[in-house]
Amino acid sequence: MMRVVFKRELIEGLLEYAKEAHPNEILVLLRGKKKGTEIIIESVVIPPFSIGGEGFASFNPYLLPADMSIVGSVHSHPSGVKRPSTQDLLYGFGPIIVILGYPYRDPIADVAVFDREGNIVPFKLF
């Protein structure tokens, strides 16, 4: 079974970014590497010209340079619902989708990780 590993500081920074943008959604890409059954998240990439508003966040993938280290995306759900929508599953970028849910305070309770089929993926912080 796949598992995702994050640095606590990285998740805390993403939660802060989402809190500052609220009620607009944020969208960033995750850079990392696969090691056995784990995906280790090392950093984030803010896509060029990405936009976010109430109920949406997007970017043009054709503006990204080729980067084989992109392993997924993270975006916020200002509603607090930490389940991927149909659009999230259809337009996710990479094998994992991370959702940050309002109120963006707790690096465990306000974060959820899914595969591209919408199945929950366990994660841990270090």
Rosetta constraint file for C-alpha pairs under 8 A:
AtomPair CA 1 CA 37 HARMONIC 6.38 0.50
AtomPair CA 2 CA 37 HARMONIC 4.81 0.50
AtomPair CA 2 CA 38 HARMONIC 5.67 0.50
AtomPair CA 2 CA 39 HARMONIC 7.46 0.50
AtomPair CA 2 CA 121 HARMONIC 6.64 0.50
AtomPair CA 2 CA 122 HARMONIC 7.47 0.50
AtomPair CA 3 CA 37 HARMONIC 6.36 0.50
AtomPair CA 3 CA 38 HARMONIC 4.82 0.50
AtomPair CA 3 CA 39 HARMONIC 6.33 0.50
AtomPair CA 3 CA 121 HARMONIC 6.02 0.50
AtomPair CA 3 CA 122 HARMONIC 5.16 0.50
AtomPair CA 3 CA 123 HARMONIC 5.43 0.50
AtomPair CA 3 CA 124 HARMONIC 7.80 0.50
AtomPair CA 4 CA 38 HARMONIC 5.57 0.50
AtomPair CA 4 CA 39 HARMONIC 4.79 0.50
AtomPair CA 4 CA 40 HARMONIC 5.95 0.50
AtomPair CA 4 CA 41 HARMONIC 7.29 0.50
AtomPair CA 4 CA 113 HARMONIC 7.93 0.50
AtomPair CA 4 CA 121 HARMONIC 7.21 0.50
AtomPair CA 4 CA 122 HARMONIC 6.44 0.50
AtomPair CA 4 CA 123 HARMONIC 4.51 0.50
AtomPair CA 4 CA 124 HARMONIC 6.50 0.50
AtomPair CA 5 CA 38 HARMONIC 6.92 0.50
AtomPair CA 5 CA 39 HARMONIC 6.19 0.50
AtomPair CA 5 CA 40 HARMONIC 4.79 0.50
AtomPair CA 5 CA 41 HARMONIC 6.06 0.50
AtomPair CA 5 CA 123 HARMONIC 5.60 0.50
AtomPair CA 5 CA 124 HARMONIC 5.06 0.50
AtomPair CA 5 CA 125 HARMONIC 5.90 0.50
AtomPair CA 5 CA 126 HARMONIC 7.50 0.50
AtomPair CA 6 CA 10 HARMONIC 6.84 0.50
AtomPair CA 6 CA 11 HARMONIC 6.88 0.50
AtomPair CA 6 CA 40 HARMONIC 6.38 0.50
AtomPair CA 6 CA 41 HARMONIC 5.29 0.50
AtomPair CA 6 CA 42 HARMONIC 7.30 0.50
AtomPair CA 6 CA 123 HARMONIC 7.52 0.50
AtomPair CA 6 CA 124 HARMONIC 6.36 0.50
AtomPair CA 6 CA 125 HARMONIC 4.96 0.50
AtomPair CA 6 CA 126 HARMONIC 6.49 0.50
AtomPair CA 7 CA 11 HARMONIC 6.70 0.50
AtomPair CA 7 CA 41 HARMONIC 7.45 0.50
AtomPair CA 7 CA 42 HARMONIC 7.57 0.50
AtomPair CA 7 CA 125 HARMONIC 5.48 0.50
AtomPair CA 7 CA 126 HARMONIC 5.10 0.50
AtomPair CA 8 CA 12 HARMONIC 6.14 0.50
AtomPair CA 8 CA 107 HARMONIC 7.34 0.50
AtomPair CA 8 CA 125 HARMONIC 5.20 0.50
AtomPair CA 8 CA 126 HARMONIC 5.65 0.50
AtomPair CA 9 CA 13 HARMONIC 6.02 0.50
AtomPair CA 10 CA 14 HARMONIC 6.28 0.50
AtomPair CA 10 CA 43 HARMONIC 7.33 0.50
AtomPair CA 11 CA 15 HARMONIC 6.16 0.50
AtomPair CA 11 CA 107 HARMONIC 6.17 0.50
AtomPair CA 12 CA 16 HARMONIC 6.23 0.50
AtomPair CA 12 CA 107 HARMONIC 6.17 0.50
AtomPair CA 13 CA 17 HARMONIC 6.18 0.50
AtomPair CA 14 CA 18 HARMONIC 6.18 0.50
AtomPair CA 15 CA 19 HARMONIC 6.11 0.50
AtomPair CA 15 CA 100 HARMONIC 6.83 0.50
AtomPair CA 15 CA 104 HARMONIC 5.03 0.50
AtomPair CA 15 CA 105 HARMONIC 6.71 0.50
AtomPair CA 15 CA 107 HARMONIC 7.50 0.50
AtomPair CA 16 CA 20 HARMONIC 6.20 0.50
AtomPair CA 16 CA 104 HARMONIC 6.99 0.50
AtomPair CA 16 CA 105 HARMONIC 7.96 0.50
AtomPair CA 17 CA 21 HARMONIC 6.35 0.50
AtomPair CA 17 CA 26 HARMONIC 7.80 0.50
AtomPair CA 18 CA 22 HARMONIC 6.08 0.50
AtomPair CA 18 CA 25 HARMONIC 7.04 0.50
AtomPair CA 18 CA 26 HARMONIC 6.06 0.50
AtomPair CA 18 CA 76 HARMONIC 6.19 0.50
AtomPair CA 18 CA 100 HARMONIC 7.55 0.50
AtomPair CA 18 CA 104 HARMONIC 6.86 0.50
AtomPair CA 19 CA 102 HARMONIC 7.70 0.50
AtomPair CA 19 CA 103 HARMONIC 7.25 0.50
AtomPair CA 19 CA 104 HARMONIC 5.96 0.50
AtomPair CA 21 CA 25 HARMONIC 6.72 0.50
AtomPair CA 21 CA 26 HARMONIC 6.87 0.50
AtomPair CA 22 CA 78 HARMONIC 6.42 0.50
AtomPair CA 23 CA 53 HARMONIC 7.56 0.50
AtomPair CA 23 CA 54 HARMONIC 6.02 0.50
AtomPair CA 23 CA 78 HARMONIC 5.68 0.50
AtomPair CA 24 CA 52 HARMONIC 5.77 0.50
AtomPair CA 24 CA 53 HARMONIC 4.31 0.50
AtomPair CA 24 CA 54 HARMONIC 4.54 0.50
AtomPair CA 24 CA 55 HARMONIC 6.92 0.50
AtomPair CA 24 CA 56 HARMONIC 7.52 0.50
AtomPair CA 24 CA 78 HARMONIC 6.94 0.50
AtomPair CA 25 CA 52 HARMONIC 5.08 0.50
AtomPair CA 25 CA 53 HARMONIC 5.61 0.50
AtomPair CA 25 CA 54 HARMONIC 6.26 0.50
AtomPair CA 25 CA 55 HARMONIC 6.50 0.50
AtomPair CA 25 CA 56 HARMONIC 5.91 0.50
AtomPair CA 25 CA 57 HARMONIC 5.58 0.50
AtomPair CA 25 CA 75 HARMONIC 6.68 0.50
AtomPair CA 25 CA 76 HARMONIC 5.16 0.50
AtomPair CA 25 CA 77 HARMONIC 6.30 0.50
AtomPair CA 25 CA 78 HARMONIC 6.51 0.50
AtomPair CA 26 CA 51 HARMONIC 7.67 0.50
AtomPair CA 26 CA 52 HARMONIC 5.59 0.50
AtomPair CA 26 CA 57 HARMONIC 5.91 0.50
AtomPair CA 26 CA 74 HARMONIC 7.98 0.50
AtomPair CA 26 CA 75 HARMONIC 5.19 0.50
AtomPair CA 26 CA 76 HARMONIC 5.47 0.50
AtomPair CA 27 CA 46 HARMONIC 7.43 0.50
AtomPair CA 27 CA 50 HARMONIC 7.37 0.50
AtomPair CA 27 CA 51 HARMONIC 7.91 0.50
AtomPair CA 27 CA 52 HARMONIC 7.26 0.50
AtomPair CA 27 CA 57 HARMONIC 5.84 0.50
AtomPair CA 27 CA 58 HARMONIC 6.80 0.50
AtomPair CA 27 CA 73 HARMONIC 7.10 0.50
AtomPair CA 27 CA 74 HARMONIC 5.77 0.50
AtomPair CA 27 CA 75 HARMONIC 4.35 0.50
AtomPair CA 27 CA 76 HARMONIC 7.01 0.50
AtomPair CA 28 CA 44 HARMONIC 6.50 0.50
AtomPair CA 28 CA 45 HARMONIC 5.82 0.50
AtomPair CA 28 CA 46 HARMONIC 4.87 0.50
AtomPair CA 28 CA 47 HARMONIC 6.43 0.50
AtomPair CA 28 CA 73 HARMONIC 5.79 0.50
AtomPair CA 28 CA 74 HARMONIC 5.45 0.50
AtomPair CA 28 CA 75 HARMONIC 6.46 0.50
AtomPair CA 29 CA 44 HARMONIC 5.53 0.50
AtomPair CA 29 CA 45 HARMONIC 5.01 0.50
AtomPair CA 29 CA 46 HARMONIC 6.30 0.50
AtomPair CA 29 CA 47 HARMONIC 7.05 0.50
AtomPair CA 29 CA 70 HARMONIC 6.68 0.50
AtomPair CA 29 CA 71 HARMONIC 7.73 0.50
AtomPair CA 29 CA 72 HARMONIC 5.90 0.50
AtomPair CA 29 CA 73 HARMONIC 4.25 0.50
AtomPair CA 29 CA 74 HARMONIC 6.14 0.50
AtomPair CA 29 CA 93 HARMONIC 7.61 0.50
AtomPair CA 30 CA 41 HARMONIC 6.52 0.50
AtomPair CA 30 CA 42 HARMONIC 7.67 0.50
AtomPair CA 30 CA 43 HARMONIC 6.15 0.50
AtomPair CA 30 CA 44 HARMONIC 4.60 0.50
AtomPair CA 30 CA 45 HARMONIC 6.29 0.50
AtomPair CA 30 CA 70 HARMONIC 5.60 0.50
AtomPair CA 30 CA 71 HARMONIC 5.70 0.50
AtomPair CA 30 CA 72 HARMONIC 5.13 0.50
AtomPair CA 30 CA 73 HARMONIC 5.37 0.50
AtomPair CA 30 CA 74 HARMONIC 6.98 0.50
AtomPair CA 31 CA 41 HARMONIC 5.92 0.50
AtomPair CA 31 CA 42 HARMONIC 5.82 0.50
AtomPair CA 31 CA 43 HARMONIC 5.17 0.50
AtomPair CA 31 CA 44 HARMONIC 5.51 0.50
AtomPair CA 31 CA 45 HARMONIC 6.95 0.50
AtomPair CA 31 CA 69 HARMONIC 5.22 0.50
AtomPair CA 31 CA 70 HARMONIC 4.42 0.50
AtomPair CA 31 CA 71 HARMONIC 5.69 0.50
AtomPair CA 31 CA 72 HARMONIC 7.35 0.50
AtomPair CA 32 CA 39 HARMONIC 6.82 0.50
AtomPair CA 32 CA 40 HARMONIC 5.42 0.50
AtomPair CA 32 CA 41 HARMONIC 4.31 0.50
AtomPair CA 32 CA 42 HARMONIC 4.85 0.50
AtomPair CA 32 CA 43 HARMONIC 6.72 0.50
AtomPair CA 32 CA 69 HARMONIC 5.51 0.50
AtomPair CA 32 CA 70 HARMONIC 6.36 0.50
AtomPair CA 32 CA 71 HARMONIC 6.00 0.50
AtomPair CA 33 CA 39 HARMONIC 5.71 0.50
AtomPair CA 33 CA 40 HARMONIC 5.44 0.50
AtomPair CA 33 CA 41 HARMONIC 6.78 0.50
AtomPair CA 33 CA 42 HARMONIC 7.70 0.50
AtomPair CA 33 CA 69 HARMONIC 6.32 0.50
AtomPair CA 33 CA 71 HARMONIC 7.20 0.50
AtomPair CA 34 CA 38 HARMONIC 5.77 0.50
AtomPair CA 34 CA 39 HARMONIC 4.41 0.50
AtomPair CA 34 CA 40 HARMONIC 6.23 0.50
AtomPair CA 35 CA 39 HARMONIC 6.19 0.50
AtomPair CA 35 CA 40 HARMONIC 7.25 0.50
AtomPair CA 39 CA 71 HARMONIC 7.76 0.50
AtomPair CA 41 CA 71 HARMONIC 7.94 0.50
AtomPair CA 46 CA 50 HARMONIC 7.40 0.50
AtomPair CA 47 CA 59 HARMONIC 6.49 0.50
AtomPair CA 47 CA 63 HARMONIC 7.99 0.50
AtomPair CA 47 CA 64 HARMONIC 6.87 0.50
AtomPair CA 48 CA 59 HARMONIC 7.29 0.50
AtomPair CA 48 CA 60 HARMONIC 7.97 0.50
AtomPair CA 48 CA 63 HARMONIC 6.82 0.50
AtomPair CA 48 CA 64 HARMONIC 7.23 0.50
AtomPair CA 49 CA 59 HARMONIC 6.42 0.50
AtomPair CA 49 CA 60 HARMONIC 7.61 0.50
AtomPair CA 50 CA 57 HARMONIC 7.35 0.50
AtomPair CA 50 CA 58 HARMONIC 5.69 0.50
AtomPair CA 50 CA 59 HARMONIC 4.33 0.50
AtomPair CA 50 CA 60 HARMONIC 7.28 0.50
AtomPair CA 51 CA 57 HARMONIC 5.55 0.50
AtomPair CA 51 CA 58 HARMONIC 5.52 0.50
AtomPair CA 51 CA 59 HARMONIC 6.40 0.50
AtomPair CA 52 CA 56 HARMONIC 5.70 0.50
AtomPair CA 52 CA 57 HARMONIC 3.96 0.50
AtomPair CA 52 CA 58 HARMONIC 6.43 0.50
AtomPair CA 53 CA 57 HARMONIC 6.20 0.50
AtomPair CA 54 CA 78 HARMONIC 7.98 0.50
AtomPair CA 55 CA 77 HARMONIC 7.72 0.50
AtomPair CA 55 CA 78 HARMONIC 7.75 0.50
AtomPair CA 57 CA 75 HARMONIC 7.63 0.50
AtomPair CA 60 CA 64 HARMONIC 7.64 0.50
AtomPair CA 70 CA 94 HARMONIC 6.56 0.50
AtomPair CA 71 CA 93 HARMONIC 7.57 0.50
AtomPair CA 71 CA 94 HARMONIC 4.84 0.50
AtomPair CA 71 CA 95 HARMONIC 5.99 0.50
AtomPair CA 71 CA 96 HARMONIC 6.58 0.50
AtomPair CA 72 CA 92 HARMONIC 7.28 0.50
AtomPair CA 72 CA 93 HARMONIC 5.24 0.50
AtomPair CA 72 CA 94 HARMONIC 4.06 0.50
AtomPair CA 72 CA 95 HARMONIC 5.58 0.50
AtomPair CA 72 CA 96 HARMONIC 4.63 0.50
AtomPair CA 72 CA 97 HARMONIC 5.73 0.50
AtomPair CA 72 CA 98 HARMONIC 7.65 0.50
AtomPair CA 73 CA 92 HARMONIC 6.67 0.50
AtomPair CA 73 CA 93 HARMONIC 5.71 0.50
AtomPair CA 73 CA 94 HARMONIC 6.85 0.50
AtomPair CA 73 CA 96 HARMONIC 6.63 0.50
AtomPair CA 73 CA 97 HARMONIC 5.24 0.50
AtomPair CA 73 CA 98 HARMONIC 6.14 0.50
AtomPair CA 74 CA 97 HARMONIC 5.90 0.50
AtomPair CA 74 CA 98 HARMONIC 4.40 0.50
AtomPair CA 74 CA 99 HARMONIC 5.69 0.50
AtomPair CA 74 CA 100 HARMONIC 7.31 0.50
AtomPair CA 75 CA 98 HARMONIC 6.46 0.50
AtomPair CA 75 CA 99 HARMONIC 5.28 0.50
AtomPair CA 75 CA 100 HARMONIC 6.16 0.50
AtomPair CA 76 CA 99 HARMONIC 5.52 0.50
AtomPair CA 76 CA 100 HARMONIC 4.49 0.50
AtomPair CA 76 CA 101 HARMONIC 5.90 0.50
AtomPair CA 76 CA 102 HARMONIC 7.68 0.50
AtomPair CA 77 CA 81 HARMONIC 6.29 0.50
AtomPair CA 77 CA 82 HARMONIC 6.83 0.50
AtomPair CA 77 CA 99 HARMONIC 6.70 0.50
AtomPair CA 77 CA 100 HARMONIC 6.05 0.50
AtomPair CA 77 CA 101 HARMONIC 5.06 0.50
AtomPair CA 77 CA 102 HARMONIC 6.52 0.50
AtomPair CA 78 CA 101 HARMONIC 6.20 0.50
AtomPair CA 78 CA 102 HARMONIC 5.16 0.50
AtomPair CA 78 CA 103 HARMONIC 7.76 0.50
AtomPair CA 79 CA 101 HARMONIC 7.03 0.50
AtomPair CA 79 CA 102 HARMONIC 6.28 0.50
AtomPair CA 80 CA 100 HARMONIC 7.84 0.50
AtomPair CA 80 CA 101 HARMONIC 4.20 0.50
AtomPair CA 80 CA 102 HARMONIC 4.23 0.50
AtomPair CA 80 CA 103 HARMONIC 6.81 0.50
AtomPair CA 80 CA 110 HARMONIC 7.96 0.50
AtomPair CA 81 CA 101 HARMONIC 6.03 0.50
AtomPair CA 81 CA 102 HARMONIC 7.78 0.50
AtomPair CA 82 CA 99 HARMONIC 5.86 0.50
AtomPair CA 82 CA 100 HARMONIC 6.77 0.50
AtomPair CA 82 CA 101 HARMONIC 5.54 0.50
AtomPair CA 82 CA 110 HARMONIC 7.67 0.50
AtomPair CA 82 CA 111 HARMONIC 7.28 0.50
AtomPair CA 82 CA 112 HARMONIC 6.11 0.50
AtomPair CA 83 CA 99 HARMONIC 7.35 0.50
AtomPair CA 83 CA 112 HARMONIC 7.69 0.50
AtomPair CA 83 CA 118 HARMONIC 7.91 0.50
AtomPair CA 84 CA 88 HARMONIC 5.46 0.50
AtomPair CA 84 CA 89 HARMONIC 6.45 0.50
AtomPair CA 84 CA 97 HARMONIC 7.95 0.50
AtomPair CA 84 CA 99 HARMONIC 7.41 0.50
AtomPair CA 84 CA 114 HARMONIC 7.76 0.50
AtomPair CA 84 CA 118 HARMONIC 6.49 0.50
AtomPair CA 85 CA 89 HARMONIC 6.44 0.50
AtomPair CA 86 CA 90 HARMONIC 6.13 0.50
AtomPair CA 87 CA 91 HARMONIC 5.80 0.50
AtomPair CA 87 CA 92 HARMONIC 7.89 0.50
AtomPair CA 88 CA 92 HARMONIC 5.45 0.50
AtomPair CA 88 CA 97 HARMONIC 7.77 0.50
AtomPair CA 89 CA 97 HARMONIC 7.98 0.50
AtomPair CA 89 CA 116 HARMONIC 5.62 0.50
AtomPair CA 89 CA 117 HARMONIC 6.59 0.50
AtomPair CA 89 CA 118 HARMONIC 6.73 0.50
AtomPair CA 90 CA 116 HARMONIC 7.95 0.50
AtomPair CA 92 CA 96 HARMONIC 7.68 0.50
AtomPair CA 92 CA 97 HARMONIC 6.45 0.50
AtomPair CA 92 CA 116 HARMONIC 7.01 0.50
AtomPair CA 93 CA 97 HARMONIC 7.61 0.50
AtomPair CA 94 CA 116 HARMONIC 7.99 0.50
AtomPair CA 95 CA 115 HARMONIC 5.92 0.50
AtomPair CA 95 CA 116 HARMONIC 5.81 0.50
AtomPair CA 96 CA 113 HARMONIC 6.86 0.50
AtomPair CA 96 CA 114 HARMONIC 5.70 0.50
AtomPair CA 96 CA 115 HARMONIC 4.69 0.50
AtomPair CA 96 CA 116 HARMONIC 6.07 0.50
AtomPair CA 97 CA 113 HARMONIC 5.78 0.50
AtomPair CA 97 CA 114 HARMONIC 5.17 0.50
AtomPair CA 97 CA 115 HARMONIC 6.13 0.50
AtomPair CA 97 CA 116 HARMONIC 6.85 0.50
AtomPair CA 98 CA 111 HARMONIC 7.05 0.50
AtomPair CA 98 CA 112 HARMONIC 5.72 0.50
AtomPair CA 98 CA 113 HARMONIC 4.46 0.50
AtomPair CA 98 CA 114 HARMONIC 6.35 0.50
AtomPair CA 99 CA 111 HARMONIC 5.84 0.50
AtomPair CA 99 CA 112 HARMONIC 5.27 0.50
AtomPair CA 99 CA 113 HARMONIC 6.40 0.50
AtomPair CA 100 CA 104 HARMONIC 6.64 0.50
AtomPair CA 100 CA 110 HARMONIC 5.70 0.50
AtomPair CA 100 CA 111 HARMONIC 4.76 0.50
AtomPair CA 100 CA 112 HARMONIC 6.64 0.50
AtomPair CA 101 CA 110 HARMONIC 4.97 0.50
AtomPair CA 101 CA 111 HARMONIC 6.31 0.50
AtomPair CA 102 CA 110 HARMONIC 6.77 0.50
AtomPair CA 103 CA 110 HARMONIC 7.21 0.50
AtomPair CA 104 CA 110 HARMONIC 5.72 0.50
AtomPair CA 105 CA 110 HARMONIC 6.66 0.50
AtomPair CA 106 CA 110 HARMONIC 5.31 0.50
AtomPair CA 106 CA 111 HARMONIC 7.68 0.50
AtomPair CA 107 CA 111 HARMONIC 6.12 0.50
AtomPair CA 108 CA 112 HARMONIC 7.94 0.50
AtomPair CA 112 CA 120 HARMONIC 7.45 0.50
AtomPair CA 112 CA 121 HARMONIC 7.91 0.50
AtomPair CA 113 CA 120 HARMONIC 5.90 0.50
AtomPair CA 113 CA 121 HARMONIC 5.24 0.50
AtomPair CA 113 CA 122 HARMONIC 6.83 0.50
AtomPair CA 113 CA 123 HARMONIC 7.09 0.50
AtomPair CA 114 CA 118 HARMONIC 5.37 0.50
AtomPair CA 114 CA 119 HARMONIC 5.24 0.50
AtomPair CA 114 CA 120 HARMONIC 4.50 0.50
AtomPair CA 114 CA 121 HARMONIC 5.01 0.50
AtomPair CA 115 CA 119 HARMONIC 5.46 0.50
AtomPair CA 115 CA 120 HARMONIC 6.65 0.50
AtomPair CA 115 CA 121 HARMONIC 6.40 0.50
